């Protein structure tokens, strides 16, 4: 890979998982390096599809995605995907030690580097109390650890990747308030200097995104920051009202950005190879 500046452009994308239905229609977006973009909308609106196309799990039927002005299909696939870190709603941990799970991200990392990443991810406090600490054996899928602990290990692994881009998949859903607070602090570190994509259902934690795109049936129907969109009558205001009814809102942080997302879903069409 050449040195990557990190500017992305989605140019006139049209895509469908089958020939009868287009999930995205003439989707356009320019993302300067270092920006945070949130994609919101109802299920089936195309949010997940944007991430799938960006990661080259599929290729568009029409249009293209450009990285620094070059079609992403021209980059070697392995090298291109190495630019991305992904934190999923339900992160997977292998049936290995914590050390090995972290070394998947950076095999050459020293023990101190691993500890530093765990500290930045707000995970070292609980890891240091486990029998064997870094050599604690995680059961398959992360059984035996809480959801918040698995999320913080996933963030530590993403920090070790030191990727240029990060895709967030609702990392604080279904967590208690204390765990959500710790993960929010970890995400502030993860976002620094990176281009971040947040695929969001819950809206209370995307307030610091540089741009929020509201999708309906594969089209962008609203585009702006949180304060701009919440002040307008429209889909975002309605989504915000629906998703926050009965919730206790998390206080807005004084620095950094927060994010939530929906899972990267399974698709009907066979992926490109």
C-alpha positions as CSV (number, residue, x, y, z in Angstrom):
1,X,0.0,0.0,0.0
2,X,1.2,3.6,-0.7
3,X,1.1,6.0,2.2
4,X,-2.6,6.6,2.9
5,X,-3.9,10.2,3.5
6,X,-7.3,8.8,4.4
7,X,-9.9,10.8,2.4
8,X,-12.9,8.7,1.4
9,X,-15.5,9.4,-1.2
10,X,-18.6,7.3,-1.9
11,X,-19.6,8.2,-5.5
12,X,-23.1,7.5,-6.8
13,X,-23.3,4.0,-5.2
14,X,-26.2,1.8,-6.1
15,X,-26.3,-1.7,-4.6
16,X,-28.7,-4.6,-3.9
17,X,-28.2,-8.0,-2.4
18,X,-30.4,-9.4,-5.2
19,X,-31.4,-8.1,-8.6
20,X,-35.0,-7.3,-7.5
21,X,-34.2,-4.7,-4.8
22,X,-31.6,-2.0,-4.5
23,X,-30.6,-1.3,-0.8
24,X,-28.6,1.8,-1.7
25,X,-29.6,4.3,-4.5
26,X,-27.1,6.9,-5.7
27,X,-25.5,7.1,-2.3
28,X,-22.9,9.9,-2.1
29,X,-20.7,10.9,0.8
30,X,-17.3,12.6,1.2
31,X,-15.4,12.0,4.4
32,X,-12.2,13.9,5.1
33,X,-9.6,12.1,7.0
34,X,-10.1,12.2,10.8
35,X,-13.9,12.8,10.7
36,X,-16.5,10.9,12.5
37,X,-19.7,10.0,10.5
38,X,-22.8,8.4,12.0
39,X,-25.3,6.5,9.9
40,X,-28.8,6.3,11.4
41,X,-32.1,5.1,10.2
42,X,-34.6,2.2,10.4
43,X,-33.6,-1.4,9.9
44,X,-33.2,-2.0,6.2
45,X,-32.3,1.6,5.4
46,X,-28.8,0.7,4.1
47,X,-26.6,1.5,7.1
48,X,-25.0,-1.9,7.3
49,X,-24.6,-2.0,3.6
50,X,-22.4,1.1,3.6
51,X,-20.0,-0.7,6.0
52,X,-20.1,-3.9,4.0
53,X,-19.2,-2.1,0.8
54,X,-16.5,-0.1,2.5
55,X,-14.9,-3.3,3.8
56,X,-15.1,-4.8,0.3
57,X,-17.4,-7.7,1.4
58,X,-19.4,-6.7,-1.6
59,X,-18.8,-4.5,-4.6
60,X,-21.3,-1.9,-5.8
61,X,-23.6,-2.5,-8.8
62,X,-22.9,1.0,-9.9
63,X,-20.6,3.8,-8.7
64,X,-17.4,3.5,-6.7
65,X,-15.7,4.1,-3.4
66,X,-12.5,6.2,-3.6
67,X,-9.6,6.3,-1.1
68,X,-7.4,9.3,-1.7
69,X,-9.0,9.5,-5.2
70,X,-8.2,5.9,-6.1
71,X,-10.9,3.2,-6.5
72,X,-10.6,0.9,-3.5
73,X,-10.8,-2.1,-5.8
74,X,-7.3,-1.2,-7.1
75,X,-5.7,-1.8,-3.6
76,X,-4.6,-5.3,-2.6
77,X,-7.5,-6.7,-0.6
78,X,-5.4,-7.8,2.5
79,X,-3.5,-4.6,2.7
80,X,-6.7,-2.5,2.2
81,X,-8.5,-4.3,5.0
82,X,-5.6,-3.9,7.3
83,X,-6.5,-0.2,7.4
84,X,-9.7,-1.0,9.3
85,X,-10.5,-1.9,12.9
86,X,-14.0,-3.0,13.8
87,X,-15.6,-3.1,17.2
88,X,-18.8,-5.2,17.1
89,X,-21.9,-5.2,19.2
90,X,-21.0,-8.7,20.4
91,X,-17.2,-9.0,20.1
92,X,-15.8,-12.5,19.6
93,X,-12.9,-13.8,21.8
94,X,-11.0,-16.9,20.9
95,X,-10.6,-19.9,23.2
96,X,-7.1,-18.6,24.1
97,X,-5.5,-16.5,26.8
98,X,-6.1,-12.7,26.9
99,X,-2.5,-12.3,25.7
100,X,-3.1,-14.4,22.6
101,X,-6.4,-12.7,21.9
102,X,-4.6,-9.3,21.9
103,X,-1.6,-10.5,19.9
104,X,-3.9,-11.4,17.0
105,X,-4.0,-7.6,16.4
106,X,-0.2,-7.1,16.8
107,X,1.9,-10.3,17.0
108,X,5.1,-8.4,17.8
109,X,3.7,-6.4,20.7
110,X,5.6,-6.5,24.0
111,X,3.9,-7.2,27.3
112,X,4.1,-3.6,28.3
113,X,2.5,-2.6,25.0
114,X,-0.4,-5.0,25.8
115,X,-0.8,-3.5,29.2
116,X,-0.8,0.0,27.8
117,X,-3.6,-0.8,25.4
118,X,-5.6,-2.4,28.2
119,X,-5.2,0.6,30.3
120,X,-6.3,2.9,27.5
121,X,-9.3,0.7,27.0
122,X,-10.2,0.8,30.7
123,X,-9.6,-2.9,30.9
124,X,-6.4,-3.4,32.9
125,X,-8.2,-2.9,36.2
126,X,-10.2,-6.1,35.8
127,X,-7.6,-8.0,33.9
128,X,-5.0,-7.4,36.6
129,X,-7.4,-9.1,39.1
130,X,-7.8,-12.2,37.0
131,X,-5.8,-15.4,37.8
132,X,-2.7,-15.2,35.6
133,X,-3.7,-11.7,34.4
134,X,-2.7,-11.7,30.7
135,X,-2.4,-15.5,30.7
136,X,-6.0,-15.9,31.9
137,X,-7.7,-18.4,29.6
138,X,-10.8,-17.0,28.0
139,X,-13.4,-19.6,27.2
140,X,-14.7,-19.8,23.6
141,X,-16.6,-16.6,22.6
142,X,-15.6,-14.8,25.8
143,X,-17.8,-16.9,28.2
144,X,-17.0,-16.1,31.8
145,X,-16.5,-12.4,31.1
146,X,-19.2,-9.8,31.3
147,X,-20.4,-8.0,28.2
148,X,-18.6,-4.8,29.3
149,X,-15.4,-6.7,29.8
150,X,-15.5,-8.3,26.4
151,X,-16.2,-4.9,24.8
152,X,-13.2,-3.3,26.5
153,X,-10.9,-6.2,25.4
154,X,-12.2,-5.7,21.8
155,X,-11.4,-2.0,22.1
156,X,-7.9,-2.8,23.4
157,X,-7.4,-5.2,20.4
158,X,-8.5,-2.4,18.1
159,X,-6.1,0.0,19.7
160,X,-3.3,-2.4,19.1
161,X,-4.2,-2.5,15.4
162,X,-3.6,1.2,15.2
163,X,-5.8,1.3,12.2
164,X,-6.5,4.4,10.1
165,X,-10.3,3.7,10.1
166,X,-12.7,2.3,12.7
167,X,-16.2,1.0,12.3
168,X,-18.3,0.9,15.4
169,X,-21.1,-1.6,15.9
170,X,-23.1,-0.5,19.0
171,X,-20.4,-1.3,21.6
172,X,-22.4,-0.1,24.6
173,X,-25.8,-1.7,23.9
174,X,-27.4,-3.7,26.8
175,X,-24.7,-2.7,29.2
176,X,-25.1,-1.3,32.7
177,X,-24.4,2.4,33.3
178,X,-20.9,1.8,34.9
179,X,-19.7,-0.4,32.0
180,X,-21.1,2.1,29.4
181,X,-19.3,4.9,31.1
182,X,-16.0,3.0,31.0
183,X,-16.4,2.0,27.4
184,X,-17.3,5.6,26.4
185,X,-14.0,6.7,28.0
186,X,-12.1,4.0,26.0
187,X,-13.8,5.1,22.8
188,X,-12.6,8.6,23.3
189,X,-9.0,7.3,23.1
190,X,-9.8,5.0,20.2
191,X,-11.3,7.8,18.1
192,X,-8.3,10.2,18.3
193,X,-6.7,10.8,14.9
194,X,-8.9,8.2,13.2
195,X,-11.7,8.3,10.7
196,X,-14.7,6.7,12.4
197,X,-18.0,5.3,11.0
198,X,-20.8,4.7,13.5
199,X,-23.8,2.7,12.4
200,X,-26.4,3.8,15.0
201,X,-29.8,2.8,16.3
202,X,-29.5,4.5,19.7
203,X,-29.0,8.1,19.1
204,X,-28.1,9.5,22.6
205,X,-24.3,8.8,22.1
206,X,-23.6,10.1,18.6
207,X,-23.8,13.8,19.6
208,X,-20.2,14.4,18.8
209,X,-20.2,13.0,15.3
210,X,-19.0,15.5,12.7
211,X,-21.8,14.4,10.5
212,X,-25.0,12.4,10.9
213,X,-26.6,10.9,7.9
214,X,-30.2,9.8,8.1
215,X,-31.0,7.0,5.6
216,X,-34.4,5.9,4.3
217,X,-34.7,3.2,1.8
218,X,-31.1,3.6,0.7
219,X,-31.1,7.4,0.3
220,X,-29.8,10.2,2.5
221,X,-32.8,12.2,3.6
222,X,-31.0,14.3,6.2
223,X,-27.4,15.4,6.7
224,X,-26.0,17.5,9.5
225,X,-24.6,17.5,13.0
226,X,-26.6,16.5,16.1
227,X,-27.7,20.0,17.1
228,X,-28.7,20.9,13.6
229,X,-30.8,17.8,13.0
230,X,-32.5,17.7,16.4
231,X,-33.7,21.3,15.9
232,X,-35.4,20.3,12.6
233,X,-38.7,18.6,12.1
234,X,-38.0,15.4,10.2
235,X,-36.9,11.7,10.4
236,X,-34.0,12.3,12.9
237,X,-36.2,14.1,15.4
238,X,-38.8,11.3,15.1
239,X,-36.1,8.6,15.5
240,X,-34.6,10.4,18.5
241,X,-38.1,10.7,20.2
242,X,-38.8,7.0,19.6
243,X,-35.4,5.7,20.8
244,X,-35.1,7.8,23.9
245,X,-38.6,7.4,25.3
246,X,-38.2,6.1,28.9
247,X,-34.4,6.3,28.8
248,X,-32.2,8.0,31.3
249,X,-29.8,9.9,29.0
250,X,-26.1,9.5,29.6
251,X,-24.5,12.9,30.3
252,X,-22.6,14.4,27.4
253,X,-18.9,14.1,27.9
254,X,-16.6,17.1,28.0
255,X,-14.3,15.7,25.4
256,X,-14.0,12.9,22.8
257,X,-16.7,11.3,20.8
258,X,-19.1,8.5,21.6
259,X,-20.9,6.0,19.4
260,X,-23.4,3.2,19.1
261,X,-24.3,0.9,16.2
262,X,-26.3,-2.0,14.8
263,X,-24.7,-5.3,14.0
264,X,-23.1,-6.0,10.6
265,X,-25.8,-8.4,9.3
266,X,-25.7,-11.5,7.2
267,X,-26.5,-11.0,3.6
268,X,-28.2,-13.0,0.9
269,X,-25.8,-12.6,-1.9
270,X,-22.5,-14.4,-2.1
271,X,-19.5,-12.1,-1.2
272,X,-17.0,-11.0,-3.8
273,X,-13.7,-12.8,-3.7
